[in-house]
Amino acid sequence: MKKFLIISAAFAAFSAPAQAQETIKVLSTQELVNVCKLPASPESRSFCIGFTTAVYETYLATRHPQRAKPFICVKQPAPARDEVIGDFVKFAQSNQQAADKPASGVFLGFMATRFPCASK
């Protein structure tokens, strides 16, 4: 048992520096705008729709209704997806200070501006 603990500790000690050096690239707002600008290739359009949909769906799935007030309220019928993406591209281009910020956060900020919830 003692040998197992020593081997486990050694393995952890040697693997930690490799993990610490690994960086995960986060998509910037400018990179997302470049992909979402029209006309887009089918691959770019698919990525743009997939990314923005995933960000919005994650917001919906992770926000606890009793603990966090909604800040994005899309009224139905919702506008066309391409219209919303086009508005995001314009929003991001007019807010160049956000170009190097993570795209997911800027997209959620745009959605909150574009689809604000009614004040009660």
C-alpha positions, 0 to 999 in steps of 0.5 A: 500500500505504501508503494502505491501511495509513493508512486501515486504521489510521484505521478501527481508531482510530475504530471502537475507541471505539464497540466499547469503549462497547458492553456485553453484558448478562448474564442475572442469576440473578434474571432467570432465576428470574423466567423459570423460576418456575412456572406459566410461559408457553410462551415463558418455559418454552422460554427457561428450558429452552433456557438451562439446557440450553445452560449444562449442555451447554457444561459437558459440551462444554468440560470436558477429561476428562484436565485437569479433574475433573468436578464435575457428575455426573448419574446416569441415569436423570436426574430430570425437567427440570421437577424440576431447574428447580424445585429451581434456583428454590428454590436461587436464592431461598434464596441471595439474595446470588446474585440479581445474579450471572450466571445461568450460573455460579450454575446450574452451582454449583447443578448441582454441589450437586445432582449432586455427583460421588463422591469417589474 
